[in-house]
């Protein structure tokens, strides 16, 4: 059976979205001897046929899910646009600024494709195909219908031009990723000062119903695993904020903190105390 759609980029999100429909895909990590075998295992485990390059992945296909790192989103669209079939739906599901999405849309549309602005509004695990998506642009209605056929169950159309869905995602990330960075800064300092329990108790009292130990544990876990990717996303958030003229001072700090923790290369293990010890040990 021929593929119903293709992936460009096949990381955590791609594996989460490979829901059983026939698909093929390409990931740049298959070009690197050091990462090729592991990535091919990822494709095989998900039941997705690995392609040698982007051109093979998109050839004659009716829909493409672009799930690359933020810094590669535009390049992926520009490369695929040279080989994309006329009328192909290009789902740009990457966390990038509205201006980046508009540039990608220009490339895809010039190549005869149909560009769809998609914002993934929650972690892909554990929801997978039930993760909430916002989609926008002139082809949103047809795009929503297609996503339903491959198993997505929570798709909301956003009115307006390409970039509206992305704006919601980018501006929301100021808070979501910013809170992660603030949590890390707060709890690392509390741990260093030997006042972690007192700080957590005070925070729990100030925000009734919030378990700050669990929240901090989760946030540090996410930063250790995804900090570099989050930093790249937040670079796009800075572009968004600066284009709006609203200021980006806090978000620039978020980039620094996310990149610092993600760049340590640590695997999350144990509870909050263990994570704090590992991070402090790696940075001393």
Buried (B, 14 or more C-beta within 10 A) or exposed (E): EEBBBBBBBBBBBBBBBBEEBEBBBBBBBBEEEEEBEEBBEBBEEBEBBBBEBBBBBBBEBBBBBBBBBBBBBBBBBBBBBEBBBEEBBBBBBBBBBBBBBBBBBBBBBEBEBBBBBBBBBEBBEEEBBEBBBBBBBBBBEBBBEBBEEBBBEBBBBBEEBBBBBBBBBBBEBBEBBBEBBBBBEBBBEBBEEEEBEEBBEEBBEEEEEEEBBEBBBBBBBBBBBBBBBBBBBBBBBBBBBEEEEEEBEEBBBBBEBBBBBBEBEBEBEEEBEEBBEBBEEEEE
